[in-house]
């Protein structure tokens, strides 16, 4: 809207813009107990994440978990914290910066965290104030899960409900079987395997775990993970390399998707596997679950059980293969807007 067409007392209005908001799970502000406690309180209070009645769950969360887990988690975060802060936040920021350069000035690219800062509502407001009337919400979860993808849309919906002038909103769909994603994984994982100083017998593909009841309730996450693994194995085409798919980060007493990453690492070593590499294709960026749970504790589990050579491969992060893929799928979803 041009200023010369407005009456003198009309407030300044910016409009006509298009935005892309990259969203990842979240991170505490600092690797300290108090910060981790705030983060876990928000994360574990989400009804999409913990699907049991709040009257039952909240006393457990506030009375036990928030008094015991934050100290342990803070110690884990300290082992992977960087000069730029949280690895997840720093990498997501780099992804947004690079995507901005790829898409050019005609699109405003920003990033947010579902839990912690910067919050989705805050960045959507900033985009709206900058004139974005069309926004692509891009949860960086290749495999759809209600506890990840859906809760991002929930948060955006909560923000939309409070807006008098709502922007048009699109959501990036899951891309677990997108040829661009599979090609990026195969290229990047293949490059990293070729740079190792040993030849792995096994490549383990570790996806974040979910309670088994999510599968029983109809969540497609397990099927998406399995399809990604199958397509990636075909794309890698490495005879002699055995590929196994597992699920990590079990929490609480409920039955989770199996096989479990930690148990499988120990079993592989006990059964004679001596050289193993592990990749986490469900994570768009390296984070606590890859840098501490896999690279540190996973290595310890494998070596202590008799393994000899272990490598954790990087996620796509802001590397060339991952950014080429991200640009391709974002441009496709922006079709008609740019």
C-alpha positions in Angstrom: 0.0 0.0 0.0 1.5 3.3 -1.1 1.7 6.1 1.5 0.3 8.8 -0.9 -3.0 6.9 -1.2 -3.6 7.0 2.6 -5.4 9.8 4.5 -3.0 11.9 6.6 -4.1 10.3 9.9 -3.9 6.7 8.7 -1.5 4.5 10.6 1.5 3.1 8.7 0.6 -0.3 7.2 3.1 -2.6 5.6 1.6 -5.3 3.4 2.1 -7.5 0.4 5.1 -9.5 1.7 5.8 -13.2 1.8 7.6 -15.0 4.7 9.0 -18.4 5.6 9.3 -19.4 9.2 11.6 -22.4 9.9 10.7 -24.1 13.2 12.5 -26.7 15.2 11.8 -28.3 18.6 13.4 -26.1 21.1 16.3 -25.6 23.6 16.9 -24.0 26.9 18.5 -20.6 27.0 21.6 -21.8 28.9 23.0 -25.2 30.0 22.0 -24.4 33.6 19.5 -26.2 35.8 17.0 -23.3 36.1 17.0 -22.7 32.4 16.5 -26.4 31.6 13.7 -26.6 34.2 11.8 -23.7 32.4 12.3 -25.4 29.1 11.2 -28.8 30.3 8.2 -27.4 32.1 7.0 -25.9 28.8 7.9 -28.9 26.7 6.4 -31.6 29.0 3.3 -29.6 29.7 2.3 -29.8 26.0 -0.7 -32.2 25.7 0.5 -33.3 22.3 3.8 -34.5 23.9 2.4 -36.1 27.0 -1.0 -37.6 26.1 -2.2 -38.6 29.6 -4.7 -36.6 31.7 -3.2 -33.5 33.1 -4.7 -34.2 36.6 -2.5 -37.3 36.6 0.5 -35.9 34.8 1.1 -32.5 36.4 1.7 -33.7 39.9 4.3 -36.2 38.5 5.9 -33.4 36.4 6.0 -30.8 39.1 6.6 -33.1 42.0 9.2 -35.4 40.6 10.5 -34.8 37.1 11.2 -31.0 37.4 13.0 -31.6 40.7 15.3 -34.4 39.3 15.7 -34.2 35.6 16.8 -30.6 35.0 20.2 -31.0 36.8 21.0 -34.2 34.8 19.9 -32.6 31.5 21.9 -29.4 32.2 25.0 -31.5 32.6 24.3 -33.1 29.2 23.7 -29.7 27.6 27.0 -28.4 28.9 28.9 -31.2 27.1 27.6 -29.9 23.7 27.1 -26.2 24.2 29.1 -23.9 21.9 30.3 -20.4 21.8 27.2 -19.6 19.7 25.0 -21.1 22.4 22.7 -24.1 21.8 23.8 -26.1 18.8 20.2 -26.6 17.7 19.5 -22.8 17.8 22.8 -21.9 16.2 22.3 -24.3 13.3 18.7 -23.4 12.7 19.7 -19.7 12.6 22.4 -20.6 9.9 19.8 -22.5 7.9 17.5 -19.4 7.9 20.4 -17.1 7.0 21.4 -19.3 4.1 17.9 -19.9 2.9 17.3 -16.1 3.0 20.3 -15.7 0.6 19.0 -18.4 -1.7 15.4 -17.0 -1.9 16.4 -13.4 -2.2 14.9 -10.2 -0.9 11.4 -11.0 -2.2 10.9 -13.4 0.8 11.5 -12.8 4.4 13.0 -15.9 6.2 13.1 -16.2 9.9 13.3 -19.1 12.5 11.7 -20.0 15.8 11.6 -22.8 18.4 8.4 -24.5 19.5 9.6 -24.5 23.1 11.9 -21.8 24.4 13.2 -18.8 22.4 12.6 -17.3 19.9 8.9 -18.3 20.2 6.7 -18.9 17.2 4.2 -16.2 18.2 7.0 -13.6 18.6 8.5 -14.3 15.1 5.1 -14.5 13.4 4.3 -11.1 14.9 7.6 -9.7 13.6 6.8 -11.1 10.1 3.4 -9.5 10.2 4.7 -6.2 11.3 7.2 -6.4 8.4 4.4 -6.7 6.0 4.1 -10.5 5.4 0.6 -11.3 4.4 1.5 -14.8 3.3 3.6 -17.0 5.6 4.9 -20.6 5.0 5.2 -22.3 8.4 8.0 -24.9 8.0 8.4 -27.4 10.8 11.8 -29.0 10.1 10.5 -32.5 10.8 10.8 -34.8 7.8 8.6 -37.5 9.4 5.2 -36.3 10.6 4.3 -36.8 14.3 1.6 -35.2 16.3 4.1 -34.5 19.1 6.3 -32.5 16.7 4.7 -31.2 13.5 1.1 -30.9 14.9 2.2 -28.9 17.9 3.9 -26.3 15.7 0.6 -25.8 13.9 -1.2 -25.6 17.3 1.1 -22.8 18.4 0.6 -20.9 15.1 -3.1 -21.4 15.5 -3.0 -19.9 19.0 -1.3 -16.9 17.6 -3.7 -16.6 14.6 -6.7 -16.6 17.0 -5.5 -13.4 18.5 -5.0 -11.5 15.3 -7.6 -9.1 13.8 -5.8 -9.2 10.4 -4.7 -12.7 9.8 -2.1 -13.6 7.2 -2.6 -16.5 4.8 -0.8 -19.5 6.3 0.6 -22.6 4.6 2.3 -25.5 6.4 5.3 -27.4 4.9 4.1 -31.0 4.7 6.2 -33.9 5.9 9.0 -34.7 3.4 10.0 -38.2 4.6 9.9 -39.7 1.1 10.6 -36.6 -1.0 13.2 -37.4 -3.7 15.1 -34.2 -2.8 15.4 -35.2 0.8 16.4 -38.8 0.1 19.0 -37.6 -2.4 20.4 -35.1 0.1 20.7 -37.8 2.8 22.3 -40.3 0.4 24.8 -37.7 -0.8 25.7 -36.3 2.6 25.9 -39.7 4.4 27.8 -41.2 1.5 30.3 -38.4 1.7 30.8 -38.8 5.4 31.1 -42.6 5.2 33.8 -42.2 2.6 35.8 -39.8 4.8 35.9 -42.2 7.8 39.2 -43.9 8.7 37.5 -47.3 8.9 34.9 -49.2 6.9 31.7 -49.7 8.9 30.1 -53.1 8.9 26.8 -51.5 10.1 25.1 -48.2 9.5 22.5 -47.5 12.1 19.7 -45.1 11.3 18.5 -43.7 14.6 15.2 -41.9 14.7 13.7 -40.1 17.7 11.5 -42.5 19.6 7.8 -42.2 20.4 5.5 -44.2 22.7 4.1 -47.2 20.8 0.6 -46.1 21.6 1.0 -43.2 19.0 1.3 -45.9 16.3 -1.8 -47.6 17.7 -3.7 -44.3 17.6 -2.9 -43.8 14.0 0.1 -41.5 14.0 2.1 -42.1 10.7 5.4 -41.4 12.3 6.7 -45.0 12.5 5.7 -45.7 8.9 7.4 -42.5 7.8 10.6 -43.4 9.5 10.6 -46.9 8.1 10.0 -45.6 4.6 12.8 -43.0 4.9 15.1 -45.8 6.0 14.1 -48.1 3.1 14.5 -45.4 0.4 17.8 -44.2 1.9 19.2 -47.7 1.9 18.2 -48.1 -1.8 19.7 -44.7 -2.6 23.0 -45.4 -0.8 23.4 -48.7 -2.7 26.3 -50.0 -0.7 26.6 -53.8 -0.9 28.2 -55.2 2.2 27.0 -52.4 4.5 24.2 -53.7 6.7 21.7 -51.0 7.6 19.5 -51.2 10.7 16.8 -48.8 11.9 16.3 -48.0 15.6 14.5 -45.5 17.8 16.2 -43.4 20.6 15.4 -41.2 23.6 13.1 -43.5 25.5 11.4 -41.7 28.4 9.2 -43.1 31.2 7.8 -46.6 31.8 5.5 -46.8 28.7 6.4 -49.1 25.8 8.1 -47.2 23.0 8.8 -47.9 19.3 11.4 -50.6 18.9 14.1 -51.6 18.4 15.7 -49.2 20.9 19.0 -47.5 19.8 20.8 -48.0 23.1 19.9 -51.7 23.4 20.7 -52.3 19.7 24.2 -50.7 20.0 25.0 -53.1 22.9 23.5 -56.1 21.0 25.5 -55.4 17.9 28.8 -55.2 19.8 27.9 -58.3 21.8 27.1 -60.2 18.5 30.5 -59.4 17.0 30.1 -56.1 15.2 33.3 -54.1 15.6 32.8 -51.2 13.2 29.7 -49.1 13.3 28.5 -45.7 12.1 25.3 -44.1 13.2 23.2 -41.4 11.5 20.1 -39.6 12.6 18.1 -38.7 9.4 15.0 -37.6 11.2 16.9 -34.6 12.7 17.3 -31.5 10.5 20.0 -30.2 12.8 22.4 -31.6 15.3 21.2 -31.2 18.9 21.4 -32.8 22.3 20.0 -36.1 21.0 22.7 -36.5 18.4 25.7 -34.7 19.9 25.3 -36.1 23.5 23.0 -39.1 23.4 24.5 -40.7 20.2 28.0 -39.3 19.9 28.9 -39.5 23.6 26.7 -42.0 25.3 26.1 -44.1 22.2 29.9 -44.5 21.7 30.3 -45.5 25.3 27.6 -48.1 25.0 29.1 -49.6 21.9 32.7 -49.6 23.0 31.9 -51.0 26.5 30.0 -53.9 24.9 33.0 -54.8 22.7 32.9 -52.6 19.7 36.1 -51.0 18.4 35.3 -48.3 15.8 32.3 -45.9 16.2 31.4 -42.8 14.3 28.4 -40.5 14.6 27.6 -38.8 11.3 26.5 -35.1 11.1 22.9 -34.2 10.3 22.2 -32.3 7.1 22.5 -29.0 9.1 23.3 -26.0 7.0 25.5 -28.0 4.6 25.3 -27.8 0.8 23.2 -30.9 0.4 20.7 -30.0 3.1 20.3 -26.4 2.0 19.8 -27.4 -1.7 17.0 -29.8 -0.5 15.5 -27.1 1.8 15.4 -24.5 -0.9 13.8 -27.0 -3.3 10.9 -28.0 -1.0 10.3 -24.5 0.3 10.2 -23.0 -3.3 7.7 -25.7 -4.2 5.4 -24.9 -1.3 5.7 -21.1 -2.1 4.4 -21.8 -5.6 1.9 -19.1 -6.6 3.2 -16.8 -3.9 6.6 -16.0 -5.5 
